[in-house]
């Protein structure tokens, strides 16, 4: 099973979390299942996400999509995410 690991910073975790939860359908369509969501203990507006990915091609397309970029901008992501595809 492949995985996707993402790290990014947000302006406000509460605002980001609501927007993230509203975008669940797009993640599901991309074959992603959330396995872990962490916040940095020293910097609570830094988020790490671990997903199980059923199809790496779909996962890559999702991470490069204009829809995701727009959703992240609206959610208050403040930096370029670090994205890792793990196999």
PyMOL Python script that loads the backbone (N, CA, C, O; Angstrom):
from pymol import cmd

cmd.read_pdbstr("""\
ATOM      1  N   UNK A   1       0.845  -1.178   0.000  1.00  0.00           N
ATOM      2  CA  UNK A   1       0.000   0.000   0.000  1.00  0.00           C
ATOM      3  C   UNK A   1       0.886   1.236   0.000  1.00  0.00           C
ATOM      4  O   UNK A   1       1.862   1.308   0.748  1.00  0.00           O
ATOM      5  N   UNK A   2       0.552   2.191  -0.825  1.00  0.00           N
ATOM      6  CA  UNK A   2       1.291   3.451  -0.903  1.00  0.00           C
ATOM      7  C   UNK A   2       0.692   4.463   0.080  1.00  0.00           C
ATOM      8  O   UNK A   2      -0.455   4.341   0.510  1.00  0.00           O
ATOM      9  N   UNK A   3       1.493   5.446   0.412  1.00  0.00           N
ATOM     10  CA  UNK A   3       1.049   6.502   1.327  1.00  0.00           C
ATOM     11  C   UNK A   3       1.451   7.864   0.780  1.00  0.00           C
ATOM     12  O   UNK A   3       2.342   7.982  -0.061  1.00  0.00           O
ATOM     13  N   UNK A   4       0.776   8.878   1.276  1.00  0.00           N
ATOM     14  CA  UNK A   4       1.062  10.265   0.963  1.00  0.00           C
ATOM     15  C   UNK A   4       1.239  10.996   2.283  1.00  0.00           C
ATOM     16  O   UNK A   4       0.380  10.920   3.161  1.00  0.00           O
ATOM     17  N   UNK A   5       2.351  11.704   2.422  1.00  0.00           N
ATOM     18  CA  UNK A   5       2.638  12.494   3.616  1.00  0.00           C
ATOM     19  C   UNK A   5       2.720  13.954   3.194  1.00  0.00           C
ATOM     20  O   UNK A   5       3.428  14.295   2.247  1.00  0.00           O
ATOM     21  N   UNK A   6       1.989  14.818   3.904  1.00  0.00           N
ATOM     22  CA  UNK A   6       1.952  16.251   3.579  1.00  0.00           C
ATOM     23  C   UNK A   6       2.235  17.054   4.843  1.00  0.00           C
ATOM     24  O   UNK A   6       1.727  16.741   5.919  1.00  0.00           O
ATOM     25  N   UNK A   7       3.067  18.110   4.695  1.00  0.00           N
ATOM     26  CA  UNK A   7       3.342  19.033   5.785  1.00  0.00           C
ATOM     27  C   UNK A   7       3.159  20.457   5.273  1.00  0.00           C
ATOM     28  O   UNK A   7       3.699  20.821   4.228  1.00  0.00           O
ATOM     29  N   UNK A   8       2.403  21.253   6.006  1.00  0.00           N
ATOM     30  CA  UNK A   8       2.286  22.667   5.663  1.00  0.00           C
ATOM     31  C   UNK A   8       1.879  23.473   6.883  1.00  0.00           C
ATOM     32  O   UNK A   8       1.451  22.930   7.902  1.00  0.00           O
ATOM     33  N   UNK A   9       2.027  24.793   6.748  1.00  0.00           N
ATOM     34  CA  UNK A   9       1.636  25.725   7.816  1.00  0.00           C
ATOM     35  C   UNK A   9       0.342  26.421   7.426  1.00  0.00           C
ATOM     36  O   UNK A   9       0.065  26.631   6.245  1.00  0.00           O
ATOM     37  N   UNK A  10      -0.449  26.776   8.437  1.00  0.00           N
ATOM     38  CA  UNK A  10      -1.726  27.436   8.222  1.00  0.00           C
ATOM     39  C   UNK A  10      -1.817  28.679   9.105  1.00  0.00           C
ATOM     40  O   UNK A  10      -1.133  28.781  10.124  1.00  0.00           O
ATOM     41  N   UNK A  11      -2.671  29.621   8.700  1.00  0.00           N
ATOM     42  CA  UNK A  11      -2.857  30.832   9.509  1.00  0.00           C
ATOM     43  C   UNK A  11      -3.583  30.520  10.805  1.00  0.00           C
ATOM     44  O   UNK A  11      -3.190  30.987  11.874  1.00  0.00           O
ATOM     45  N   UNK A  12      -4.642  29.729  10.709  1.00  0.00           N
ATOM     46  CA  UNK A  12      -5.502  29.428  11.856  1.00  0.00           C
ATOM     47  C   UNK A  12      -5.967  27.983  11.735  1.00  0.00           C
ATOM     48  O   UNK A  12      -6.675  27.629  10.792  1.00  0.00           O
ATOM     49  N   UNK A  13      -5.567  27.148  12.694  1.00  0.00           N
ATOM     50  CA  UNK A  13      -5.876  25.725  12.588  1.00  0.00           C
ATOM     51  C   UNK A  13      -7.378  25.466  12.526  1.00  0.00           C
ATOM     52  O   UNK A  13      -7.817  24.632  11.734  1.00  0.00           O
ATOM     53  N   UNK A  14      -8.175  26.153  13.333  1.00  0.00           N
ATOM     54  CA  UNK A  14      -9.623  25.932  13.341  1.00  0.00           C
ATOM     55  C   UNK A  14     -10.256  26.212  11.987  1.00  0.00           C
ATOM     56  O   UNK A  14     -11.073  25.427  11.506  1.00  0.00           O
ATOM     57  N   UNK A  15      -9.884  27.325  11.372  1.00  0.00           N
ATOM     58  CA  UNK A  15     -10.401  27.667  10.040  1.00  0.00           C
ATOM     59  C   UNK A  15      -9.941  26.626   9.024  1.00  0.00           C
ATOM     60  O   UNK A  15     -10.735  26.162   8.206  1.00  0.00           O
ATOM     61  N   UNK A  16      -8.661  26.259   9.075  1.00  0.00           N
ATOM     62  CA  UNK A  16      -8.123  25.270   8.148  1.00  0.00           C
ATOM     63  C   UNK A  16      -8.854  23.939   8.303  1.00  0.00           C
ATOM     64  O   UNK A  16      -9.220  23.314   7.307  1.00  0.00           O
ATOM     65  N   UNK A  17      -9.070  23.501   9.541  1.00  0.00           N
ATOM     66  CA  UNK A  17      -9.683  22.189   9.795  1.00  0.00           C
ATOM     67  C   UNK A  17     -11.094  22.124   9.211  1.00  0.00           C
ATOM     68  O   UNK A  17     -11.470  21.107   8.628  1.00  0.00           O
ATOM     69  N   UNK A  18     -11.877  23.191   9.359  1.00  0.00           N
ATOM     70  CA  UNK A  18     -13.232  23.206   8.798  1.00  0.00           C
ATOM     71  C   UNK A  18     -13.185  23.103   7.276  1.00  0.00           C
ATOM     72  O   UNK A  18     -13.974  22.366   6.684  1.00  0.00           O
ATOM     73  N   UNK A  19     -12.280  23.824   6.644  1.00  0.00           N
ATOM     74  CA  UNK A  19     -12.145  23.766   5.188  1.00  0.00           C
ATOM     75  C   UNK A  19     -11.638  22.391   4.750  1.00  0.00           C
ATOM     76  O   UNK A  19     -12.095  21.857   3.739  1.00  0.00           O
ATOM     77  N   UNK A  20     -10.711  21.826   5.491  1.00  0.00           N
ATOM     78  CA  UNK A  20     -10.175  20.491   5.194  1.00  0.00           C
ATOM     79  C   UNK A  20     -11.287  19.448   5.247  1.00  0.00           C
ATOM     80  O   UNK A  20     -11.388  18.609   4.353  1.00  0.00           O
ATOM     81  N   UNK A  21     -12.108  19.492   6.268  1.00  0.00           N
ATOM     82  CA  UNK A  21     -13.195  18.528   6.396  1.00  0.00           C
ATOM     83  C   UNK A  21     -14.222  18.697   5.282  1.00  0.00           C
ATOM     84  O   UNK A  21     -14.809  17.711   4.836  1.00  0.00           O
ATOM     85  N   UNK A  22     -14.447  19.915   4.827  1.00  0.00           N
ATOM     86  CA  UNK A  22     -15.406  20.162   3.747  1.00  0.00           C
ATOM     87  C   UNK A  22     -14.906  19.624   2.403  1.00  0.00           C
ATOM     88  O   UNK A  22     -15.702  19.449   1.480  1.00  0.00           O
ATOM     89  N   UNK A  23     -13.615  19.362   2.281  1.00  0.00           N
ATOM     90  CA  UNK A  23     -13.002  18.920   1.024  1.00  0.00           C
ATOM     91  C   UNK A  23     -12.828  17.397   0.979  1.00  0.00           C
ATOM     92  O   UNK A  23     -12.114  16.886   0.116  1.00  0.00           O
ATOM     93  N   UNK A  24     -13.459  16.683   1.879  1.00  0.00           N
ATOM     94  CA  UNK A  24     -13.273  15.237   1.996  1.00  0.00           C
ATOM     95  C   UNK A  24     -13.660  14.491   0.716  1.00  0.00           C
ATOM     96  O   UNK A  24     -13.019  13.500   0.367  1.00  0.00           O
ATOM     97  N   UNK A  25     -14.680  14.946   0.024  1.00  0.00           N
ATOM     98  CA  UNK A  25     -15.119  14.271  -1.196  1.00  0.00           C
ATOM     99  C   UNK A  25     -14.042  14.224  -2.261  1.00  0.00           C
ATOM    100  O   UNK A  25     -13.896  13.219  -2.957  1.00  0.00           O
ATOM    101  N   UNK A  26     -13.290  15.298  -2.392  1.00  0.00           N
ATOM    102  CA  UNK A  26     -12.210  15.342  -3.380  1.00  0.00           C
ATOM    103  C   UNK A  26     -11.099  14.357  -3.007  1.00  0.00           C
ATOM    104  O   UNK A  26     -10.526  13.702  -3.878  1.00  0.00           O
ATOM    105  N   UNK A  27     -10.802  14.257  -1.721  1.00  0.00           N
ATOM    106  CA  UNK A  27      -9.780  13.289  -1.289  1.00  0.00           C
ATOM    107  C   UNK A  27     -10.251  11.860  -1.538  1.00  0.00           C
ATOM    108  O   UNK A  27      -9.480  11.018  -1.997  1.00  0.00           O
ATOM    109  N   UNK A  28     -11.490  11.598  -1.239  1.00  0.00           N
ATOM    110  CA  UNK A  28     -12.037  10.255  -1.472  1.00  0.00           C
ATOM    111  C   UNK A  28     -12.001   9.905  -2.951  1.00  0.00           C
ATOM    112  O   UNK A  28     -11.641   8.785  -3.312  1.00  0.00           O
ATOM    113  N   UNK A  29     -12.371  10.850  -3.812  1.00  0.00           N
ATOM    114  CA  UNK A  29     -12.347  10.613  -5.254  1.00  0.00           C
ATOM    115  C   UNK A  29     -10.934  10.314  -5.752  1.00  0.00           C
ATOM    116  O   UNK A  29     -10.756   9.620  -6.753  1.00  0.00           O
ATOM    117  N   UNK A  30      -9.937  10.838  -5.051  1.00  0.00           N
ATOM    118  CA  UNK A  30      -8.541  10.599  -5.410  1.00  0.00           C
ATOM    119  C   UNK A  30      -7.999   9.312  -4.787  1.00  0.00           C
ATOM    120  O   UNK A  30      -6.826   8.984  -4.965  1.00  0.00           O
ATOM    121  N   UNK A  31      -8.845   8.583  -4.060  1.00  0.00           N
ATOM    122  CA  UNK A  31      -8.422   7.322  -3.456  1.00  0.00           C
ATOM    123  C   UNK A  31      -7.593   7.497  -2.203  1.00  0.00           C
ATOM    124  O   UNK A  31      -6.812   6.614  -1.847  1.00  0.00           O
ATOM    125  N   UNK A  32      -7.755   8.644  -1.518  1.00  0.00           N
ATOM    126  CA  UNK A  32      -6.983   8.909  -0.306  1.00  0.00           C
ATOM    127  C   UNK A  32      -7.825   8.666   0.934  1.00  0.00           C
ATOM    128  O   UNK A  32      -8.978   9.091   1.014  1.00  0.00           O
ATOM    129  N   UNK A  33      -7.238   7.982   1.890  1.00  0.00           N
ATOM    130  CA  UNK A  33      -7.875   7.728   3.182  1.00  0.00           C
ATOM    131  C   UNK A  33      -6.968   8.308   4.255  1.00  0.00           C
ATOM    132  O   UNK A  33      -5.807   7.918   4.379  1.00  0.00           O
ATOM    133  N   UNK A  34      -7.509   9.243   5.032  1.00  0.00           N
ATOM    134  CA  UNK A  34      -6.709   9.847   6.103  1.00  0.00           C
ATOM    135  C   UNK A  34      -6.417   8.804   7.169  1.00  0.00           C
ATOM    136  O   UNK A  34      -7.322   8.132   7.664  1.00  0.00           O
ATOM    137  N   UNK A  35      -5.143   8.676   7.517  1.00  0.00           N
ATOM    138  CA  UNK A  35      -4.733   7.762   8.583  1.00  0.00           C
ATOM    139  C   UNK A  35      -4.295   8.524   9.830  1.00  0.00           C
ATOM    140  O   UNK A  35      -4.522   8.058  10.947  1.00  0.00           O
ATOM    141  N   UNK A  36      -3.671   9.689   9.655  1.00  0.00           N
ATOM    142  CA  UNK A  36      -3.217  10.475  10.807  1.00  0.00           C
ATOM    143  C   UNK A  36      -3.245  11.952  10.440  1.00  0.00           C
ATOM    144  O   UNK A  36      -2.967  12.330   9.302  1.00  0.00           O
ATOM    145  N   UNK A  37      -3.582  12.772  11.412  1.00  0.00           N
ATOM    146  CA  UNK A  37      -3.469  14.219  11.304  1.00  0.00           C
ATOM    147  C   UNK A  37      -2.775  14.665  12.580  1.00  0.00           C
ATOM    148  O   UNK A  37      -3.271  14.438  13.684  1.00  0.00           O
ATOM    149  N   UNK A  38      -1.620  15.302  12.417  1.00  0.00           N
ATOM    150  CA  UNK A  38      -0.866  15.782  13.565  1.00  0.00           C
ATOM    151  C   UNK A  38      -0.689  17.287  13.488  1.00  0.00           C
ATOM    152  O   UNK A  38      -0.689  17.875  12.406  1.00  0.00           O
ATOM    153  N   UNK A  39      -0.534  17.910  14.674  1.00  0.00           N
ATOM    154  CA  UNK A  39      -0.128  19.307  14.782  1.00  0.00           C
ATOM    155  C   UNK A  39       1.212  19.329  15.496  1.00  0.00           C
ATOM    156  O   UNK A  39       1.431  18.582  16.450  1.00  0.00           O
ATOM    157  N   UNK A  40       2.096  20.180  15.033  1.00  0.00           N
ATOM    158  CA  UNK A  40       3.392  20.321  15.672  1.00  0.00           C
ATOM    159  C   UNK A  40       3.175  20.835  17.095  1.00  0.00           C
ATOM    160  O   UNK A  40       2.512  21.855  17.285  1.00  0.00           O
ATOM    161  N   UNK A  41       3.717  20.154  18.082  1.00  0.00           N
ATOM    162  CA  UNK A  41       3.519  20.530  19.485  1.00  0.00           C
ATOM    163  C   UNK A  41       4.088  21.914  19.795  1.00  0.00           C
ATOM    164  O   UNK A  41       3.565  22.616  20.660  1.00  0.00           O
ATOM    165  N   UNK A  42       5.148  22.310  19.103  1.00  0.00           N
ATOM    166  CA  UNK A  42       5.769  23.611  19.347  1.00  0.00           C
ATOM    167  C   UNK A  42       5.208  24.713  18.454  1.00  0.00           C
ATOM    168  O   UNK A  42       5.338  25.894  18.777  1.00  0.00           O
ATOM    169  N   UNK A  43       4.594  24.347  17.348  1.00  0.00           N
ATOM    170  CA  UNK A  43       4.028  25.293  16.382  1.00  0.00           C
ATOM    171  C   UNK A  43       2.671  24.748  15.941  1.00  0.00           C
ATOM    172  O   UNK A  43       2.586  24.081  14.910  1.00  0.00           O
ATOM    173  N   UNK A  44       1.604  25.020  16.707  1.00  0.00           N
ATOM    174  CA  UNK A  44       0.302  24.374  16.468  1.00  0.00           C
ATOM    175  C   UNK A  44      -0.362  24.727  15.144  1.00  0.00           C
ATOM    176  O   UNK A  44      -1.384  24.127  14.810  1.00  0.00           O
ATOM    177  N   UNK A  45       0.169  25.668  14.380  1.00  0.00           N
ATOM    178  CA  UNK A  45      -0.370  25.952  13.055  1.00  0.00           C
ATOM    179  C   UNK A  45       0.439  25.271  11.955  1.00  0.00           C
ATOM    180  O   UNK A  45       0.308  25.611  10.779  1.00  0.00           O
ATOM    181  N   UNK A  46       1.276  24.307  12.344  1.00  0.00           N
ATOM    182  CA  UNK A  46       1.965  23.452  11.384  1.00  0.00           C
ATOM    183  C   UNK A  46       1.284  22.092  11.438  1.00  0.00           C
ATOM    184  O   UNK A  46       1.143  21.497  12.506  1.00  0.00           O
ATOM    185  N   UNK A  47       0.864  21.608  10.274  1.00  0.00           N
ATOM    186  CA  UNK A  47       0.038  20.401  10.171  1.00  0.00           C
ATOM    187  C   UNK A  47       0.779  19.340   9.373  1.00  0.00           C
ATOM    188  O   UNK A  47       1.429  19.638   8.371  1.00  0.00           O
ATOM    189  N   UNK A  48       0.670  18.102   9.830  1.00  0.00           N
ATOM    190  CA  UNK A  48       1.180  16.956   9.077  1.00  0.00           C
ATOM    191  C   UNK A  48       0.033  15.980   8.888  1.00  0.00           C
ATOM    192  O   UNK A  48      -0.726  15.700   9.816  1.00  0.00           O
ATOM    193  N   UNK A  49      -0.080  15.464   7.662  1.00  0.00           N
ATOM    194  CA  UNK A  49      -1.158  14.541   7.317  1.00  0.00           C
ATOM    195  C   UNK A  49      -0.570  13.297   6.676  1.00  0.00           C
ATOM    196  O   UNK A  49       0.324  13.385   5.833  1.00  0.00           O
ATOM    197  N   UNK A  50      -1.072  12.142   7.076  1.00  0.00           N
ATOM    198  CA  UNK A  50      -0.674  10.888   6.464  1.00  0.00           C
ATOM    199  C   UNK A  50      -1.910  10.236   5.880  1.00  0.00           C
ATOM    200  O   UNK A  50      -2.901  10.017   6.577  1.00  0.00           O
ATOM    201  N   UNK A  51      -1.843   9.926   4.593  1.00  0.00           N
ATOM    202  CA  UNK A  51      -2.949   9.276   3.892  1.00  0.00           C
ATOM    203  C   UNK A  51      -2.496   7.939   3.340  1.00  0.00           C
ATOM    204  O   UNK A  51      -1.337   7.773   2.962  1.00  0.00           O
ATOM    205  N   UNK A  52      -3.406   6.997   3.295  1.00  0.00           N
ATOM    206  CA  UNK A  52      -3.231   5.775   2.537  1.00  0.00           C
ATOM    207  C   UNK A  52      -3.705   6.100   1.131  1.00  0.00           C
ATOM    208  O   UNK A  52      -4.757   6.716   0.963  1.00  0.00           O
ATOM    209  N   UNK A  53      -2.949   5.698   0.120  1.00  0.00           N
ATOM    210  CA  UNK A  53      -3.279   6.014  -1.269  1.00  0.00           C
ATOM    211  C   UNK A  53      -3.487   4.721  -2.049  1.00  0.00           C
ATOM    212  O   UNK A  53      -2.565   3.918  -2.197  1.00  0.00           O
ATOM    213  N   UNK A  54      -4.700   4.529  -2.542  1.00  0.00           N
ATOM    214  CA  UNK A  54      -4.992   3.311  -3.304  1.00  0.00           C
ATOM    215  C   UNK A  54      -4.435   3.378  -4.725  1.00  0.00           C
ATOM    216  O   UNK A  54      -4.233   2.341  -5.358  1.00  0.00           O
ATOM    217  N   UNK A  55      -4.183   4.595  -5.235  1.00  0.00           N
ATOM    218  CA  UNK A  55      -3.700   4.785  -6.604  1.00  0.00           C
ATOM    219  C   UNK A  55      -2.776   6.000  -6.608  1.00  0.00           C
ATOM    220  O   UNK A  55      -3.236   7.133  -6.464  1.00  0.00           O
ATOM    221  N   UNK A  56      -1.474   5.765  -6.773  1.00  0.00           N
ATOM    222  CA  UNK A  56      -0.522   6.875  -6.728  1.00  0.00           C
ATOM    223  C   UNK A  56      -0.742   7.869  -7.860  1.00  0.00           C
ATOM    224  O   UNK A  56      -0.498   9.062  -7.681  1.00  0.00           O
ATOM    225  N   UNK A  57      -1.194   7.408  -9.012  1.00  0.00           N
ATOM    226  CA  UNK A  57      -1.477   8.314 -10.118  1.00  0.00           C
ATOM    227  C   UNK A  57      -2.575   9.301  -9.758  1.00  0.00           C
ATOM    228  O   UNK A  57      -2.452  10.497 -10.019  1.00  0.00           O
ATOM    229  N   UNK A  58      -3.646   8.800  -9.161  1.00  0.00           N
ATOM    230  CA  UNK A  58      -4.736   9.676  -8.730  1.00  0.00           C
ATOM    231  C   UNK A  58      -4.268  10.615  -7.617  1.00  0.00           C
ATOM    232  O   UNK A  58      -4.644  11.787  -7.586  1.00  0.00           O
ATOM    233  N   UNK A  59      -3.453  10.095  -6.710  1.00  0.00           N
ATOM    234  CA  UNK A  59      -2.950  10.920  -5.609  1.00  0.00           C
ATOM    235  C   UNK A  59      -2.070  12.046  -6.140  1.00  0.00           C
ATOM    236  O   UNK A  59      -2.171  13.183  -5.679  1.00  0.00           O
ATOM    237  N   UNK A  60      -1.214  11.740  -7.099  1.00  0.00           N
ATOM    238  CA  UNK A  60      -0.355  12.770  -7.704  1.00  0.00           C
ATOM    239  C   UNK A  60      -1.198  13.822  -8.425  1.00  0.00           C
ATOM    240  O   UNK A  60      -0.946  15.021  -8.301  1.00  0.00           O
ATOM    241  N   UNK A  61      -2.190  13.370  -9.170  1.00  0.00           N
ATOM    242  CA  UNK A  61      -3.065  14.314  -9.881  1.00  0.00           C
ATOM    243  C   UNK A  61      -3.786  15.223  -8.888  1.00  0.00           C
ATOM    244  O   UNK A  61      -3.917  16.423  -9.127  1.00  0.00           O
ATOM    245  N   UNK A  62      -4.249  14.660  -7.789  1.00  0.00           N
ATOM    246  CA  UNK A  62      -4.938  15.442  -6.763  1.00  0.00           C
ATOM    247  C   UNK A  62      -4.016  16.510  -6.181  1.00  0.00           C
ATOM    248  O   UNK A  62      -4.418  17.665  -6.041  1.00  0.00           O
ATOM    249  N   UNK A  63      -2.785  16.134  -5.840  1.00  0.00           N
ATOM    250  CA  UNK A  63      -1.879  17.096  -5.215  1.00  0.00           C
ATOM    251  C   UNK A  63      -1.462  18.206  -6.174  1.00  0.00           C
ATOM    252  O   UNK A  63      -1.028  19.271  -5.736  1.00  0.00           O
ATOM    253  N   UNK A  64      -1.590  17.965  -7.474  1.00  0.00           N
ATOM    254  CA  UNK A  64      -1.243  18.975  -8.473  1.00  0.00           C
ATOM    255  C   UNK A  64      -2.452  19.725  -9.021  1.00  0.00           C
ATOM    256  O   UNK A  64      -2.308  20.545  -9.928  1.00  0.00           O
ATOM    257  N   UNK A  65      -3.635  19.458  -8.489  1.00  0.00           N
ATOM    258  CA  UNK A  65      -4.857  20.012  -9.067  1.00  0.00           C
ATOM    259  C   UNK A  65      -5.094  21.469  -8.670  1.00  0.00           C
ATOM    260  O   UNK A  65      -4.727  21.906  -7.580  1.00  0.00           O
ATOM    261  N   UNK A  66      -5.716  22.200  -9.584  1.00  0.00           N
ATOM    262  CA  UNK A  66      -6.113  23.586  -9.309  1.00  0.00           C
ATOM    263  C   UNK A  66      -7.145  23.617  -8.189  1.00  0.00           C
ATOM    264  O   UNK A  66      -7.158  24.552  -7.388  1.00  0.00           O
ATOM    265  N   UNK A  67      -8.011  22.607  -8.121  1.00  0.00           N
ATOM    266  CA  UNK A  67      -9.024  22.530  -7.063  1.00  0.00           C
ATOM    267  C   UNK A  67      -8.366  22.497  -5.686  1.00  0.00           C
ATOM    268  O   UNK A  67      -8.796  23.205  -4.776  1.00  0.00           O
ATOM    269  N   UNK A  68      -7.334  21.684  -5.531  1.00  0.00           N
ATOM    270  CA  UNK A  68      -6.648  21.606  -4.237  1.00  0.00           C
ATOM    271  C   UNK A  68      -5.936  22.924  -3.923  1.00  0.00           C
ATOM    272  O   UNK A  68      -5.994  23.399  -2.789  1.00  0.00           O
ATOM    273  N   UNK A  69      -5.269  23.514  -4.907  1.00  0.00           N
ATOM    274  CA  UNK A  69      -4.592  24.801  -4.670  1.00  0.00           C
ATOM    275  C   UNK A  69      -5.589  25.854  -4.196  1.00  0.00           C
ATOM    276  O   UNK A  69      -5.302  26.610  -3.268  1.00  0.00           O
ATOM    277  N   UNK A  70      -6.755  25.904  -4.830  1.00  0.00           N
ATOM    278  CA  UNK A  70      -7.772  26.879  -4.441  1.00  0.00           C
ATOM    279  C   UNK A  70      -8.288  26.588  -3.031  1.00  0.00           C
ATOM    280  O   UNK A  70      -8.443  27.506  -2.226  1.00  0.00           O
ATOM    281  N   UNK A  71      -8.552  25.317  -2.733  1.00  0.00           N
ATOM    282  CA  UNK A  71      -9.046  24.940  -1.403  1.00  0.00           C
ATOM    283  C   UNK A  71      -8.017  25.295  -0.331  1.00  0.00           C
ATOM    284  O   UNK A  71      -8.383  25.774   0.742  1.00  0.00           O
ATOM    285  N   UNK A  72      -6.742  25.064  -0.609  1.00  0.00           N
ATOM    286  CA  UNK A  72      -5.695  25.373   0.365  1.00  0.00           C
ATOM    287  C   UNK A  72      -5.574  26.879   0.576  1.00  0.00           C
ATOM    288  O   UNK A  72      -5.376  27.338   1.701  1.00  0.00           O
ATOM    289  N   UNK A  73      -5.690  27.638  -0.492  1.00  0.00           N
ATOM    290  CA  UNK A  73      -5.619  29.088  -0.370  1.00  0.00           C
ATOM    291  C   UNK A  73      -6.776  29.599   0.482  1.00  0.00           C
ATOM    292  O   UNK A  73      -6.572  30.435   1.363  1.00  0.00           O
ATOM    293  N   UNK A  74      -7.981  29.109   0.231  1.00  0.00           N
ATOM    294  CA  UNK A  74      -9.151  29.527   0.997  1.00  0.00           C
ATOM    295  C   UNK A  74      -9.067  29.079   2.453  1.00  0.00           C
ATOM    296  O   UNK A  74      -9.610  29.739   3.339  1.00  0.00           O
ATOM    297  N   UNK A  75      -8.396  27.972   2.697  1.00  0.00           N
ATOM    298  CA  UNK A  75      -8.267  27.445   4.053  1.00  0.00           C
ATOM    299  C   UNK A  75      -7.192  28.167   4.862  1.00  0.00           C
ATOM    300  O   UNK A  75      -7.125  28.009   6.081  1.00  0.00           O
ATOM    301  N   UNK A  76      -6.356  28.952   4.197  1.00  0.00           N
ATOM    302  CA  UNK A  76      -5.336  29.703   4.913  1.00  0.00           C
ATOM    303  C   UNK A  76      -3.983  29.024   5.009  1.00  0.00           C
ATOM    304  O   UNK A  76      -3.230  29.285   5.947  1.00  0.00           O
ATOM    305  N   UNK A  77      -3.654  28.149   4.048  1.00  0.00           N
ATOM    306  CA  UNK A  77      -2.314  27.557   4.025  1.00  0.00           C
ATOM    307  C   UNK A  77      -1.334  28.667   3.668  1.00  0.00           C
ATOM    308  O   UNK A  77      -1.538  29.394   2.695  1.00  0.00           O
ATOM    309  N   UNK A  78      -0.261  28.797   4.462  1.00  0.00           N
ATOM    310  CA  UNK A  78       0.634  29.942   4.322  1.00  0.00           C
ATOM    311  C   UNK A  78       1.964  29.636   3.647  1.00  0.00           C
ATOM    312  O   UNK A  78       2.720  30.561   3.348  1.00  0.00           O
ATOM    313  N   UNK A  79       2.268  28.382   3.402  1.00  0.00           N
ATOM    314  CA  UNK A  79       3.532  28.063   2.741  1.00  0.00           C
ATOM    315  C   UNK A  79       3.306  26.965   1.715  1.00  0.00           C
ATOM    316  O   UNK A  79       2.230  26.371   1.641  1.00  0.00           O
ATOM    317  N   UNK A  80       4.330  26.709   0.935  1.00  0.00           N
ATOM    318  CA  UNK A  80       4.246  25.624  -0.040  1.00  0.00           C
ATOM    319  C   UNK A  80       4.336  24.298   0.717  1.00  0.00           C
ATOM    320  O   UNK A  80       5.278  24.084   1.480  1.00  0.00           O
ATOM    321  N   UNK A  81       3.374  23.419   0.514  1.00  0.00           N
ATOM    322  CA  UNK A  81       3.402  22.145   1.241  1.00  0.00           C
ATOM    323  C   UNK A  81       4.587  21.275   0.825  1.00  0.00           C
ATOM    324  O   UNK A  81       5.034  21.308  -0.321  1.00  0.00           O
ATOM    325  N   UNK A  82       5.073  20.513   1.767  1.00  0.00           N
ATOM    326  CA  UNK A  82       6.014  19.441   1.476  1.00  0.00           C
ATOM    327  C   UNK A  82       5.164  18.200   1.255  1.00  0.00           C
ATOM    328  O   UNK A  82       4.359  17.833   2.110  1.00  0.00           O
ATOM    329  N   UNK A  83       5.346  17.549   0.096  1.00  0.00           N
ATOM    330  CA  UNK A  83       4.530  16.397  -0.281  1.00  0.00           C
ATOM    331  C   UNK A  83       5.463  15.231  -0.562  1.00  0.00           C
ATOM    332  O   UNK A  83       6.412  15.359  -1.335  1.00  0.00           O
ATOM    333  N   UNK A  84       5.193  14.096   0.066  1.00  0.00           N
ATOM    334  CA  UNK A  84       6.014  12.897  -0.117  1.00  0.00           C
ATOM    335  C   UNK A  84       5.110  11.730  -0.474  1.00  0.00           C
ATOM    336  O   UNK A  84       4.125  11.463   0.215  1.00  0.00           O
ATOM    337  N   UNK A  85       5.448  11.037  -1.555  1.00  0.00           N
ATOM    338  CA  UNK A  85       4.766   9.815  -1.945  1.00  0.00           C
ATOM    339  C   UNK A  85       5.627   8.659  -1.448  1.00  0.00           C
ATOM    340  O   UNK A  85       6.795   8.546  -1.820  1.00  0.00           O
ATOM    341  N   UNK A  86       5.055   7.806  -0.613  1.00  0.00           N
ATOM    342  CA  UNK A  86       5.793   6.732   0.051  1.00  0.00           C
ATOM    343  C   UNK A  86       5.267   5.381  -0.416  1.00  0.00           C
ATOM    344  O   UNK A  86       4.058   5.161  -0.484  1.00  0.00           O
ATOM    345  N   UNK A  87       6.181   4.492  -0.734  1.00  0.00           N
ATOM    346  CA  UNK A  87       5.779   3.157  -1.178  1.00  0.00           C
ATOM    347  C   UNK A  87       6.482   2.092  -0.351  1.00  0.00           C
ATOM    348  O   UNK A  87       6.273   0.899  -0.574  1.00  0.00           O
TER     349      UNK A  87
END
""", "prot")
cmd.dss("prot")
cmd.show_as("cartoon", "prot")
cmd.util.cbc("prot")
cmd.orient("prot")
